Amino acid sequence: MKKLYKIVGKWTNKCEKSTFPVVVNDTDVANHFGSYFIEKIRNIRSDLDATAGNTINPCVIDYTLDVYDWLTAFMSVSEEEVLKIIKQSKSTACCLDPIPTSLLKECMPELLPTITAIINYSLQAGVFPSNWRESVIIPLLKKVNLPCTYNNYRPVSNLTFVSKILEKVAFSQIMDHVNKHAPLPDYQSAYRPNYSTETVML
């Protein structure tokens, strides 16, 4: 679907521009974007807290009932499972990666045991490594030809490759649990494998 959008954009001459609001230097650009995005997140959280406090009939779940099968812990994964996820992942890179993703994949026989051990320790401890939470924020214009003002940009977080692998391992176990004990609605297409904007229209 992304390829289709790119082709249509090319035909209609809608090319994304990598332009930013006019400031003195690159450091000022980064600081202004950082301040704007942080303030935006604070406002969203404040609005959510206010909405939650004004809820008239909140949905109350009786956690004492036995009808719920809760996901209380993640399961350890094997090296084969981690290797499968790594092979299926795109070789995207982040400037925070210690080595290029292509080189990491070539060195899998040597690195796989260590990566798997870190992932399993994280799953069992319930802690996401702090340095894996760091990301590079890239501001992208929401729509082509919009004015270059801060409110017209959205932040895209570029994480390290290995942190994405840990996310995919956790996501896979969560989705397996959901599909087994609380299946998602048939018409929900967002955040599901093999679903897209095309399946919504079917």
Disulfide bonds with the S-S distance in Angstrom:
none
